[in-house]
Amino acid sequence: MEAELVLSCVSTDLHYLDPPWVVDENTIYKYVIGFINNKSRYIIHFEFLKEKTAICCALALKNCIEKVPGKRFAILHCDNGGEFNAEFK
């Protein structure tokens, strides 16, 4: 997918960390999620996640959007892996 304007298309993916990143016995990160600007190919934002839930991924997306004030993403491109699929109440 070609991006004509900066941040017109942002790609995201979630990866399993093998082995997990252990900070201490109470903090173990098993996943990393990244958001990449398709125009420049630079990483806009990444976060380590403890679990693979839609809430964790949505919060990572919120944090990514907050890092780019005054800008909007026209398209968020993912591989349909399910990380953003859930019922929000």
Buried (B, 14 or more C-beta within 10 A) or exposed (E): EEBEEEBBBBBBBBEEBEEEEEEEEEEBBBBBBBBBBBBEEEEBBBBBBEEBEBEBBBBBBEBBBEEBEEEEBEEBBBEEEEBBEEEEE
